[in-house]
């Protein structure tokens, strides 16, 4: 499932809600910090009364979190965006593993692989000179940062095979 370019923060929140509300994802302290951040920095998003409601320890954490996410979705795009900002600040590990963020990773991989394959073909077909291989090795040697360690090894092996004398 690929993320659409025009996906709004409210759409993302709908997609991420089951993940966020599953047991054990967010601790009570993290939820409280998110609520307090939204209340203190953006009182127009969460008033004091709303913040107290969402921090009520008599209600289960899951119910409070579901209510908070529903409330933010009803309020609009900016409020959902601020929730994601608060989530990033208070639970970075969870933010990076959200379904809406992971949906883009296959596209990123395909884009990087396409660039690497294009470079390999360009180098192979444009210059059969062995000196080009040394330059290509230098460029592609640094590519694990960009395209990943495993892909660069295959690319280097392909280049070395293509430039050997018969």
N, C-alpha and C positions, 0 to 999 in steps of 0.2 A: 504494500500500500504506500504509494508515493504521496508526499505532501504537495498540495497545490501551491503555486506561487502566491496566489491571492488569499491564502488562508489567514483569517483574522485571529487575534488573540482569543476572542470568544470561541471561535471554532476549535482552536487548540485546547482550550480549557474543557470543552465538551469531550474532546478526544482523550484528554489526560485524566479526567475525573475518576474513572474506575481504577486507574493505576494509583493515583494519589490517595484515594480513600480505602485502598486495600489495607488490611491489618499489618501494622508494623512498618509501613513506609515512612510516615512522619511521626515523630514523637510529640508528646504533649507540649514539651518545651519549645520545639520548633514551630508548632502551630501557634502557640502563644506569642512567640517572637514575631511571626509574620503578621498576626492580628495587631499587635502593638505598633509595628512599623507602619502598617496601613493607617492605623488610627492617629498616630502622632504626626507623621509626615504628611498625610493626606486625610485630614478630618472630613473632607467632603466625600471620601470613599467610604470610610467607616466612622460613624459618630461614636461618642463615648457609650451611648446606650447600646448600639449595635455591637461594639467591641466587647462590652460586658456580657451580652447575650452569647456571643461566640466563644467566650472564655469561661462560661459557666461550668464548673467541675461536676455539677449534678447531672449533666447531660453527657452521654458517651462522646468520646473524641471523634469517632466516625460520623456521628450525626451532626456534631458541630461543624466538622469540616465540610460535609455535604451541604449543609445550610449556607456556609460561607461561600462556597464555590457557586451555588445557585444564585445567591445574592449578588455576587460579582458579575455573573453572566447577565443578570437582569439590568444591572447598572450601566453596562456598556463596555466598549472596546478599551478605553483608557484605564478603567478600573481593572480589567483583566490583565492588561499590560503591566500595571503596577504590582499586581499579585505575582506575576512571573519574575519581576525584578526583586521583590521581597523573597521569593522562593530561592532565587539564585544566591542572594546574600546569606540566607539562613540555612540553606540545605543544598549546597553546590553539588554534592555527590548525587542527590536525587534529581536535581535539575538536569544534569547531563544525561540521565538515563530515562528521561520522559519519552513516551511513545511518539509524541509529535516532533521531537528533536531527532530521534533515531530514524524516522521515516525518510529523512533526506540522505542518510549515509550511502545507500546503494547508488544514488545518482552521483554523489561526490566521487565514489570509487570509479564509476564508469567514465566520468569526465577526466579524471587523472590518468586512468589507463589509456584512454583514447589519445591523450596528449603524448604519453610515453610511446605508444605504438606508432603514432605519427612521426615522432622524432626518430625512432629507430628506422622506419622505412625511408625517411628523408636522408638520413646519414648513409644507409646502405645503398640506395639507388643513386644518390647524387655524387658520391665520391668513393670509388673503390681504392683510394690511396690508403695504405696502412697507417700513415701518420694521423689520419682523421680518427682512427680507432682510439689512439692515445687521448686525443682531445675529447672524444665521446665518452671514454672511460672516466675522465675527470668530471665531466658534466653529469653523467649518469651515476657516478660514484656518490655524488651528493644528493641524488634523488630520493633516497629513503626518507628524507625529511618530507619530501613532497608526495611521492607516490607509494611509499611503503617499501620495506626491506625486501620482501619476497618478490615483488614485481620487478624491482631493479635488478635482482640476480638473474631472472629469466631474460630480461632485456640485455644485460651484459653478455650472457651466454650466447644469445642470438647474434649480437654484434661480433663477438669473437669468432664464431663459427663462419659468419658471412665474409669476414676479411682474411681468412687463412688462404694462403696460396695453394692451388691444386697440385 
